[in-house]
């Protein structure tokens, strides 16, 4: 499985990747903003994307919509410090499959990924 981790914080990108090390991810791609995320997604078509919402150049909501326009079945988990219901609803409306707030534990990231992966598998069958 390929994973694209999108966050403007290097510390957060590394923390998310480390949280998922034991999950059988073959390749991890990193983007510091939504524009880079869109470029990497188009080139590599990862099976899973984690997306921050507050970033320079293109924010997470814009990136979610752009990625879903490229690939309507993209699996995107928002991981953000923003924790308002409005942000979560808007992210899901634009195509996110789940929403996890920062700070998070490694177990919470793994559980969120497992839940959305299971849901995606059920939708395809």
BABAKE-522207 format. One record per atom (N, C-alpha, C): atom name; residue in one letter; x, y, z. Coordinates in steps of 0.02 Angstrom, whole numbers. Example, Ala and Ser with C-alpha at 12.3 -4.5 7.8 and 13.67 -1.06 7.14 Angstrom:
# residues 2
<r a="N" r="A" c1="660" c2="-284" c3="390"/>
<r a="CA" r="A" c1="615" c2="-225" c3="390"/>
<r a="C" r="A" c1="660" c2="-165" c3="390"/>
<r a="N" r="S" c1="642" c2="-112" c3="354"/>
<r a="CA" r="S" c1="684" c2="-53" c3="357"/>
<r a="C" r="S" c1="645" c2="2" c3="394"/>
***
This chain:
# residues 125
<r a="N" r="X" c1="42" c2="-59" c3="0"/>
<r a="CA" r="X" c1="0" c2="0" c3="0"/>
<r a="C" r="X" c1="44" c2="62" c3="0"/>
<r a="N" r="X" c1="23" c2="112" c3="-39"/>
<r a="CA" r="X" c1="57" c2="177" c3="-39"/>
<r a="C" r="X" c1="17" c2="226" c3="4"/>
<r a="N" r="X" c1="54" c2="266" c3="42"/>
<r a="CA" r="X" c1="24" c2="316" c3="86"/>
<r a="C" r="X" c1="52" c2="384" c3="68"/>
<r a="N" r="X" c1="9" c2="434" c3="63"/>
<r a="CA" r="X" c1="29" c2="504" c3="55"/>
<r a="C" r="X" c1="10" c2="541" c3="118"/>
<r a="N" r="X" c1="61" c2="568" c3="153"/>
<r a="CA" r="X" c1="51" c2="605" c3="215"/>
<r a="C" r="X" c1="58" c2="679" c3="198"/>
<r a="N" r="X" c1="4" c2="718" c3="210"/>
<r a="CA" r="X" c1="3" c2="788" c3="193"/>
<r a="C" r="X" c1="-5" c2="830" c3="257"/>
<r a="N" r="X" c1="47" c2="868" c3="272"/>
<r a="CA" r="X" c1="46" c2="911" c3="332"/>
<r a="C" r="X" c1="102" c2="962" c3="324"/>
<r a="N" r="X" c1="91" c2="1023" c3="344"/>
<r a="CA" r="X" c1="144" c2="1074" c3="337"/>
<r a="C" r="X" c1="197" c2="1067" c3="391"/>
<r a="N" r="X" c1="187" c2="1024" c3="440"/>
<r a="CA" r="X" c1="236" c2="1012" c3="493"/>
<r a="C" r="X" c1="274" c2="948" c3="480"/>
<r a="N" r="X" c1="340" c2="954" c3="475"/>
<r a="CA" r="X" c1="383" c2="895" c3="467"/>
<r a="C" r="X" c1="374" c2="847" c3="525"/>
<r a="N" r="X" c1="369" c2="873" c3="585"/>
<r a="CA" r="X" c1="360" c2="832" c3="645"/>
<r a="C" r="X" c1="296" c2="790" c3="639"/>
<r a="N" r="X" c1="242" c2="822" c3="617"/>
<r a="CA" r="X" c1="179" c2="785" c3="609"/>
<r a="C" r="X" c1="183" c2="734" c3="554"/>
<r a="N" r="X" c1="212" c2="752" c3="497"/>
<r a="CA" r="X" c1="219" c2="703" c3="442"/>
<r a="C" r="X" c1="256" c2="641" c3="467"/>
<r a="N" r="X" c1="311" c2="651" c3="503"/>
<r a="CA" r="X" c1="349" c2="594" c3="528"/>
<r a="C" r="X" c1="311" c2="555" c3="580"/>
<r a="N" r="X" c1="274" c2="589" c3="624"/>
<r a="CA" r="X" c1="235" c2="555" c3="676"/>
<r a="C" r="X" c1="181" c2="511" c3="645"/>
<r a="N" r="X" c1="148" c2="536" c3="595"/>
<r a="CA" r="X" c1="95" c2="497" c3="561"/>
<r a="C" r="X" c1="126" c2="436" c3="527"/>
<r a="N" r="X" c1="181" c2="446" c3="492"/>
<r a="CA" r="X" c1="214" c2="390" c3="458"/>
<r a="C" r="X" c1="238" c2="337" c3="508"/>
<r a="N" r="X" c1="267" c2="360" c3="563"/>
<r a="CA" r="X" c1="290" c2="312" c3="615"/>
<r a="C" r="X" c1="231" c2="274" c3="645"/>
<r a="N" r="X" c1="175" c2="307" c3="653"/>
<r a="CA" r="X" c1="116" c2="274" c3="682"/>
<r a="C" r="X" c1="93" c2="215" c3="639"/>
<r a="N" r="X" c1="106" c2="219" c3="574"/>
<r a="CA" r="X" c1="81" c2="169" c3="527"/>
<r a="C" r="X" c1="134" c2="121" c3="503"/>
<r a="N" r="X" c1="194" c2="123" c3="532"/>
<r a="CA" r="X" c1="249" c2="80" c3="509"/>
<r a="C" r="X" c1="231" c2="6" c3="508"/>
<r a="N" r="X" c1="194" c2="-18" c3="556"/>
<r a="CA" r="X" c1="179" c2="-89" c3="561"/>
<r a="C" r="X" c1="118" c2="-109" c3="520"/>
<r a="N" r="X" c1="91" c2="-65" c3="480"/>
<r a="CA" r="X" c1="29" c2="-79" c3="443"/>
<r a="C" r="X" c1="40" c2="-102" c3="372"/>
<r a="N" r="X" c1="99" c2="-122" c3="354"/>
<r a="CA" r="X" c1="111" c2="-150" c3="287"/>
<r a="C" r="X" c1="112" c2="-98" c3="232"/>
<r a="N" r="X" c1="135" c2="-39" c3="247"/>
<r a="CA" r="X" c1="139" c2="14" c3="197"/>
<r a="C" r="X" c1="205" c2="9" c3="161"/>
<r a="N" r="X" c1="202" c2="-1" c3="96"/>
<r a="CA" r="X" c1="263" c2="-12" c3="56"/>
<r a="C" r="X" c1="299" c2="53" c3="41"/>
<r a="N" r="X" c1="262" c2="107" c3="32"/>
<r a="CA" r="X" c1="292" c2="170" c3="12"/>
<r a="C" r="X" c1="255" c2="228" c3="46"/>
<r a="N" r="X" c1="293" c2="275" c3="73"/>
<r a="CA" r="X" c1="263" c2="335" c3="104"/>
<r a="C" r="X" c1="288" c2="396" c3="66"/>
<r a="N" r="X" c1="242" c2="436" c3="44"/>
<r a="CA" r="X" c1="257" c2="499" c3="10"/>
<r a="C" r="X" c1="237" c2="555" c3="57"/>
<r a="N" r="X" c1="273" c2="611" c3="52"/>
<r a="CA" r="X" c1="261" c2="667" c3="97"/>
<r a="C" r="X" c1="249" c2="731" c3="58"/>
<r a="N" r="X" c1="200" c2="771" c3="80"/>
<r a="CA" r="X" c1="187" c2="836" c3="50"/>
<r a="C" r="X" c1="176" c2="886" c3="106"/>
<r a="N" r="X" c1="204" c2="946" c3="96"/>
<r a="CA" r="X" c1="200" c2="998" c3="147"/>
<r a="C" r="X" c1="142" c2="1047" c3="135"/>
<r a="N" r="X" c1="107" c2="1039" c3="79"/>
<r a="CA" r="X" c1="49" c2="1082" c3="65"/>
<r a="C" r="X" c1="5" c2="1047" c3="14"/>
<r a="N" r="X" c1="-54" c2="1075" c3="3"/>
<r a="CA" r="X" c1="-103" c2="1044" c3="-41"/>
<r a="C" r="X" c1="-82" c2="1041" c3="-114"/>
<r a="N" r="X" c1="-45" c2="1091" c3="-137"/>
<r a="CA" r="X" c1="-22" c2="1090" c3="-207"/>
<r a="C" r="X" c1="25" c2="1031" c3="-219"/>
<r a="N" r="X" c1="72" c2="1022" c3="-174"/>
<r a="CA" r="X" c1="120" c2="966" c3="-180"/>
<r a="C" r="X" c1="82" c2="899" c3="-174"/>
<r a="N" r="X" c1="34" c2="897" c3="-129"/>
<r a="CA" r="X" c1="-6" c2="836" c3="-120"/>
<r a="C" r="X" c1="-42" c2="817" c3="-184"/>
<r a="N" r="X" c1="-72" c2="866" c3="-217"/>
<r a="CA" r="X" c1="-108" c2="854" c3="-279"/>
<r a="C" r="X" c1="-60" c2="827" c3="-333"/>
<r a="N" r="X" c1="-2" c2="857" c3="-338"/>
<r a="CA" r="X" c1="49" c2="835" c3="-386"/>
<r a="C" r="X" c1="70" c2="762" c3="-372"/>
<r a="N" r="X" c1="86" c2="747" c3="-309"/>
<r a="CA" r="X" c1="107" c2="679" c3="-291"/>
<r a="C" r="X" c1="51" c2="629" c3="-300"/>
<r a="N" r="X" c1="-9" c2="649" c3="-283"/>
<r a="CA" r="X" c1="-66" c2="603" c3="-292"/>
<r a="C" r="X" c1="-74" c2="586" c3="-365"/>
<r a="N" r="X" c1="-71" c2="636" c3="-408"/>
<r a="CA" r="X" c1="-80" c2="624" c3="-479"/>
<r a="C" r="X" c1="-25" c2="578" c3="-508"/>
<r a="N" r="X" c1="36" c2="585" c3="-483"/>
<r a="CA" r="X" c1="92" c2="544" c3="-507"/>
<r a="C" r="X" c1="90" c2="472" c3="-480"/>
<r a="N" r="X" c1="73" c2="464" c3="-417"/>
<r a="CA" r="X" c1="82" c2="399" c3="-383"/>
<r a="C" r="X" c1="18" c2="363" c3="-365"/>
<r a="N" r="X" c1="-38" c2="396" c3="-365"/>
<r a="CA" r="X" c1="-103" c2="366" c3="-348"/>
<r a="C" r="X" c1="-100" c2="322" c3="-285"/>
<r a="N" r="X" c1="-83" c2="352" c3="-228"/>
<r a="CA" r="X" c1="-80" c2="312" c3="-166"/>
<r a="C" r="X" c1="-149" c2="287" c3="-147"/>
<r a="N" r="X" c1="-150" c2="231" c3="-112"/>
<r a="CA" r="X" c1="-214" c2="202" c3="-89"/>
<r a="C" r="X" c1="-243" c2="240" c3="-30"/>
<r a="N" r="X" c1="-200" c2="276" c3="6"/>
<r a="CA" r="X" c1="-222" c2="311" c3="66"/>
<r a="C" r="X" c1="-188" c2="379" c3="71"/>
<r a="N" r="X" c1="-227" c2="429" c3="92"/>
<r a="CA" r="X" c1="-200" c2="497" c3="102"/>
<r a="C" r="X" c1="-221" c2="520" c3="172"/>
<r a="N" r="X" c1="-173" c2="546" c3="210"/>
<r a="CA" r="X" c1="-190" c2="582" c3="272"/>
<r a="C" r="X" c1="-181" c2="656" c3="256"/>
<r a="N" r="X" c1="-228" c2="697" c3="278"/>
<r a="CA" r="X" c1="-230" c2="767" c3="257"/>
<r a="C" r="X" c1="-241" c2="814" c3="315"/>
<r a="N" r="X" c1="-195" c2="861" c3="323"/>
<r a="CA" r="X" c1="-205" c2="917" c3="370"/>
<r a="C" r="X" c1="-252" c2="966" c3="335"/>
<r a="N" r="X" c1="-284" c2="1010" c3="374"/>
<r a="CA" r="X" c1="-328" c2="1059" c3="343"/>
<r a="C" r="X" c1="-296" c2="1128" c3="335"/>
<r a="N" r="X" c1="-255" c2="1148" c3="383"/>
<r a="CA" r="X" c1="-225" c2="1215" c3="382"/>
<r a="C" r="X" c1="-154" c2="1210" c3="355"/>
<r a="N" r="X" c1="-145" c2="1232" c3="292"/>
<r a="CA" r="X" c1="-80" c2="1230" c3="260"/>
<r a="C" r="X" c1="-74" c2="1288" c3="211"/>
<r a="N" r="X" c1="-13" c2="1307" c3="194"/>
<r a="CA" r="X" c1="-4" c2="1360" c3="145"/>
<r a="C" r="X" c1="-19" c2="1336" c3="74"/>
<r a="N" r="X" c1="-25" c2="1383" c3="28"/>
<r a="CA" r="X" c1="-33" c2="1373" c3="-44"/>
<r a="C" r="X" c1="-100" c2="1343" c3="-63"/>
<r a="N" r="X" c1="-117" c2="1285" c3="-39"/>
<r a="CA" r="X" c1="-183" c2="1255" c3="-51"/>
<r a="C" r="X" c1="-200" c2="1218" c3="14"/>
<r a="N" r="X" c1="-255" c2="1238" c3="45"/>
<r a="CA" r="X" c1="-272" c2="1207" c3="110"/>
<r a="C" r="X" c1="-300" c2="1137" c3="99"/>
<r a="N" r="X" c1="-312" c2="1103" c3="155"/>
<r a="CA" r="X" c1="-335" c2="1034" c3="152"/>
<r a="C" r="X" c1="-402" c2="1025" c3="119"/>
<r a="N" r="X" c1="-449" c2="1071" c3="132"/>
<r a="CA" r="X" c1="-515" c2="1064" c3="101"/>
<r a="C" r="X" c1="-510" c2="1069" c3="25"/>
<r a="N" r="X" c1="-470" c2="1116" c3="1"/>
<r a="CA" r="X" c1="-460" c2="1122" c3="-71"/>
<r a="C" r="X" c1="-425" c2="1062" c3="-100"/>
<r a="N" r="X" c1="-376" c2="1036" c3="-64"/>
<r a="CA" r="X" c1="-339" c2="977" c3="-87"/>
<r a="C" r="X" c1="-384" c2="915" c3="-89"/>
<r a="N" r="X" c1="-427" c2="908" c3="-39"/>
<r a="CA" r="X" c1="-473" c2="850" c3="-38"/>
<r a="C" r="X" c1="-517" c2="852" c3="-100"/>
<r a="N" r="X" c1="-546" c2="910" c3="-114"/>
<r a="CA" r="X" c1="-591" c2="916" c3="-172"/>
<r a="C" r="X" c1="-553" c2="902" c3="-237"/>
<r a="N" r="X" c1="-491" c2="927" c3="-242"/>
<r a="CA" r="X" c1="-452" c2="917" c3="-303"/>
<r a="C" r="X" c1="-432" c2="844" c3="-312"/>
<r a="N" r="X" c1="-413" c2="811" c3="-258"/>
<r a="CA" r="X" c1="-395" c2="740" c3="-261"/>
<r a="C" r="X" c1="-455" c2="699" c3="-280"/>
<r a="N" r="X" c1="-512" c2="713" c3="-250"/>
<r a="CA" r="X" c1="-573" c2="675" c3="-266"/>
<r a="C" r="X" c1="-595" c2="687" c3="-338"/>
<r a="N" r="X" c1="-580" c2="746" c3="-365"/>
<r a="CA" r="X" c1="-595" c2="758" c3="-436"/>
<r a="C" r="X" c1="-552" c2="714" c3="-481"/>
<r a="N" r="X" c1="-489" c2="702" c3="-460"/>
<r a="CA" r="X" c1="-444" c2="658" c3="-497"/>
<r a="C" r="X" c1="-464" c2="585" c3="-489"/>
<r a="N" r="X" c1="-482" c2="567" c3="-427"/>
<r a="CA" r="X" c1="-497" c2="497" c3="-410"/>
<r a="C" r="X" c1="-556" c2="496" c3="-361"/>
<r a="N" r="X" c1="-617" c2="488" c3="-387"/>
<r a="CA" r="X" c1="-676" c2="490" c3="-344"/>
<r a="C" r="X" c1="-676" c2="440" c3="-287"/>
<r a="N" r="X" c1="-639" c2="386" c3="-293"/>
<r a="CA" r="X" c1="-638" c2="336" c3="-240"/>
<r a="C" r="X" c1="-578" c2="343" c3="-193"/>
<r a="N" r="X" c1="-543" c2="399" c3="-196"/>
<r a="CA" r="X" c1="-484" c2="409" c3="-153"/>
<r a="C" r="X" c1="-503" c2="403" c3="-79"/>
<r a="N" r="X" c1="-460" c2="371" c3="-41"/>
<r a="CA" r="X" c1="-471" c2="363" c3="31"/>
<r a="C" r="X" c1="-429" c2="415" c3="67"/>
<r a="N" r="X" c1="-464" c2="462" c3="99"/>
<r a="CA" r="X" c1="-431" c2="519" c3="132"/>
<r a="C" r="X" c1="-453" c2="523" c3="204"/>
<r a="N" r="X" c1="-404" c2="523" c3="249"/>
<r a="CA" r="X" c1="-416" c2="533" c3="321"/>
<r a="C" r="X" c1="-389" c2="602" c3="340"/>
<r a="N" r="X" c1="-432" c2="645" c3="365"/>
<r a="CA" r="X" c1="-410" c2="711" c3="389"/>
<r a="C" r="X" c1="-381" c2="702" c3="459"/>
<r a="N" r="X" c1="-321" c2="730" c3="469"/>
<r a="CA" r="X" c1="-290" c2="733" c3="535"/>
<r a="C" r="X" c1="-273" c2="806" c3="547"/>
<r a="N" r="X" c1="-311" c2="838" c3="590"/>
<r a="CA" r="X" c1="-306" c2="911" c3="597"/>
<r a="C" r="X" c1="-314" c2="933" c3="670"/>
<r a="N" r="X" c1="-282" c2="990" c3="685"/>
<r a="CA" r="X" c1="-292" c2="1021" c3="751"/>
<r a="C" r="X" c1="-360" c2="1056" c3="755"/>
<r a="N" r="X" c1="-388" c2="1072" c3="697"/>
<r a="CA" r="X" c1="-455" c2="1102" c3="697"/>
<r a="C" r="X" c1="-504" c2="1048" c3="717"/>
<r a="N" r="X" c1="-545" c2="1063" c3="766"/>
<r a="CA" r="X" c1="-590" c2="1010" c3="790"/>
<r a="C" r="X" c1="-663" c2="1032" c3="792"/>
<r a="N" r="X" c1="-681" c2="1080" c3="751"/>
<r a="CA" r="X" c1="-751" c2="1100" c3="750"/>
<r a="C" r="X" c1="-792" c2="1052" c3="707"/>
<r a="N" r="X" c1="-855" c2="1045" c3="725"/>
<r a="CA" r="X" c1="-900" c2="1002" c3="687"/>
<r a="C" r="X" c1="-907" c2="1029" c3="615"/>
<r a="N" r="X" c1="-905" c2="1094" c3="607"/>
<r a="CA" r="X" c1="-912" c2="1124" c3="541"/>
<r a="C" r="X" c1="-854" c2="1102" c3="496"/>
<r a="N" r="X" c1="-792" c2="1102" c3="523"/>
<r a="CA" r="X" c1="-734" c2="1081" c3="484"/>
<r a="C" r="X" c1="-740" c2="1007" c3="465"/>
<r a="N" r="X" c1="-760" c2="966" c3="512"/>
<r a="CA" r="X" c1="-767" c2="894" c3="498"/>
<r a="C" r="X" c1="-821" c2="882" c3="446"/>
<r a="N" r="X" c1="-877" c2="915" c3="452"/>
<r a="CA" r="X" c1="-932" c2="906" c3="404"/>
<r a="C" r="X" c1="-910" c2="929" c3="335"/>
<r a="N" r="X" c1="-876" c2="986" c3="331"/>
<r a="CA" r="X" c1="-854" c2="1011" c3="267"/>
<r a="C" r="X" c1="-802" c2="964" c3="235"/>
<r a="N" r="X" c1="-757" c2="937" c3="275"/>
<r a="CA" r="X" c1="-707" c2="891" c3="249"/>
<r a="C" r="X" c1="-741" c2="828" c3="221"/>
<r a="N" r="X" c1="-789" c2="802" c3="257"/>
<r a="CA" r="X" c1="-825" c2="742" c3="233"/>
<r a="C" r="X" c1="-867" c2="760" c3="171"/>
<r a="N" r="X" c1="-898" c2="818" c3="171"/>
<r a="CA" r="X" c1="-937" c2="840" c3="113"/>
<r a="C" r="X" c1="-893" c2="843" c3="50"/>
<r a="N" r="X" c1="-830" c2="862" c3="59"/>
<r a="CA" r="X" c1="-785" c2="867" c3="2"/>
<r a="C" r="X" c1="-752" c2="800" c3="-17"/>
<r a="N" r="X" c1="-761" c2="750" c3="26"/>
<r a="CA" r="X" c1="-737" c2="683" c3="7"/>
<r a="C" r="X" c1="-693" c2="647" c3="57"/>
<r a="N" r="X" c1="-680" c2="676" c3="115"/>
<r a="CA" r="X" c1="-641" c2="641" c3="165"/>
<r a="C" r="X" c1="-681" c2="581" c3="192"/>
<r a="N" r="X" c1="-646" c2="528" c3="210"/>
<r a="CA" r="X" c1="-678" c2="468" c3="236"/>
<r a="C" r="X" c1="-680" c2="466" c3="312"/>
<r a="N" r="X" c1="-641" c2="509" c3="344"/>
<r a="CA" r="X" c1="-639" c2="510" c3="417"/>
<r a="C" r="X" c1="-603" c2="572" c3="441"/>
<r a="N" r="X" c1="-606" c2="584" c3="507"/>
<r a="CA" r="X" c1="-578" c2="644" c3="536"/>
<r a="C" r="X" c1="-549" c2="627" c3="604"/>
<r a="N" r="X" c1="-485" c2="642" c3="614"/>
<r a="CA" r="X" c1="-450" c2="629" c3="677"/>
<r a="C" r="X" c1="-419" c2="695" c3="699"/>
<r a="N" r="X" c1="-427" c2="712" c3="764"/>
<r a="CA" r="X" c1="-399" c2="775" c3="787"/>
<r a="C" r="X" c1="-331" c2="766" c3="819"/>
<r a="N" r="X" c1="-289" c2="818" c3="811"/>
<r a="CA" r="X" c1="-224" c2="821" c3="844"/>
<r a="C" r="X" c1="-235" c2="850" c3="913"/>
<r a="N" r="X" c1="-197" c2="831" c3="962"/>
<r a="CA" r="X" c1="-146" c2="778" c3="960"/>
<r a="C" r="X" c1="-179" c2="709" c3="957"/>
<r a="N" r="X" c1="-142" c2="661" c3="932"/>
<r a="CA" r="X" c1="-168" c2="593" c3="924"/>
<r a="C" r="X" c1="-115" c2="544" c3="950"/>
<r a="N" r="X" c1="-138" c2="484" c3="963"/>
<r a="CA" r="X" c1="-91" c2="430" c3="980"/>
<r a="C" r="X" c1="-81" c2="387" c3="918"/>
<r a="N" r="X" c1="-28" c2="348" c3="918"/>
<r a="CA" r="X" c1="-15" c2="302" c3="863"/>
<r a="C" r="X" c1="-74" c2="253" c3="856"/>
<r a="N" r="X" c1="-100" c2="230" c3="912"/>
<r a="CA" r="X" c1="-156" c2="183" c3="910"/>
<r a="C" r="X" c1="-218" c2="214" c3="878"/>
<r a="N" r="X" c1="-230" c2="279" c3="891"/>
<r a="CA" r="X" c1="-288" c2="312" c3="861"/>
<r a="C" r="X" c1="-281" c2="317" c3="785"/>
<r a="N" r="X" c1="-220" c2="331" c3="761"/>
<r a="CA" r="X" c1="-209" c2="335" c3="689"/>
<r a="C" r="X" c1="-220" c2="267" c3="657"/>
<r a="N" r="X" c1="-191" c2="215" c3="687"/>
<r a="CA" r="X" c1="-198" c2="147" c3="660"/>
<r a="C" r="X" c1="-272" c2="127" c3="659"/>
<r a="N" r="X" c1="-308" c2="140" c3="713"/>
<r a="CA" r="X" c1="-379" c2="122" c3="716"/>
<r a="C" r="X" c1="-420" c2="160" c3="663"/>
<r a="N" r="X" c1="-407" c2="224" c3="655"/>
<r a="CA" r="X" c1="-442" c2="263" c3="604"/>
<r a="C" r="X" c1="-429" c2="236" c3="534"/>
<r a="N" r="X" c1="-366" c2="220" c3="520"/>
<r a="CA" r="X" c1="-348" c2="192" c3="455"/>
<r a="C" r="X" c1="-382" c2="125" c3="444"/>
<r a="N" r="X" c1="-381" c2="83" c3="494"/>
<r a="CA" r="X" c1="-413" c2="17" c3="487"/>
<r a="C" r="X" c1="-488" c2="24" c3="474"/>
<r a="N" r="X" c1="-521" c2="70" c3="509"/>
<r a="CA" r="X" c1="-593" c2="80" c3="500"/>
<r a="C" r="X" c1="-610" c2="104" c3="430"/>
<r a="N" r="X" c1="-573" c2="153" c3="405"/>
<r a="CA" r="X" c1="-590" c2="178" c3="338"/>
<r a="C" r="X" c1="-569" c2="128" c3="284"/>
<r a="N" r="X" c1="-516" c2="89" c3="295"/>
<r a="CA" r="X" c1="-497" c2="38" c3="247"/>
<r a="C" r="X" c1="-550" c2="-17" c3="245"/>
<r a="N" r="X" c1="-576" c2="-37" c3="302"/>
<r a="CA" r="X" c1="-629" c2="-87" c3="305"/>
<r a="C" r="X" c1="-692" c2="-61" c3="270"/>
<r a="N" r="X" c1="-709" c2="1" c3="283"/>
<r a="CA" r="X" c1="-768" c2="31" c3="251"/>
<r a="C" r="X" c1="-759" c2="34" c3="175"/>
<r a="N" r="X" c1="-699" c2="52" c3="152"/>
<r a="CA" r="X" c1="-685" c2="56" c3="80"/>
<r a="C" r="X" c1="-691" c2="-13" c3="47"/>
<r a="N" r="X" c1="-665" c2="-65" c3="82"/>
<r a="CA" r="X" c1="-670" c2="-133" c3="55"/>
<r a="C" r="X" c1="-744" c2="-154" c3="48"/>
<r a="N" r="X" c1="-784" c2="-139" c3="99"/>
<r a="CA" r="X" c1="-854" c2="-157" c3="97"/>
<r a="C" r="X" c1="-890" c2="-121" c3="40"/>
<r a="N" r="X" c1="-873" c2="-58" c3="28"/>
<r a="CA" r="X" c1="-904" c2="-20" c3="-25"/>
<r a="C" r="X" c1="-888" c2="-48" c3="-94"/>
<r a="N" r="X" c1="-828" c2="-76" c3="-103"/>
<r a="CA" r="X" c1="-808" c2="-104" c3="-168"/>
<r a="C" r="X" c1="-840" c2="-171" c3="-181"/>
<r a="N" r="X" c1="-859" c2="-206" c3="-129"/>
<r a="CA" r="X" c1="-888" c2="-274" c3="-138"/>
<r a="C" r="X" c1="-964" c2="-272" c3="-143"/>
***
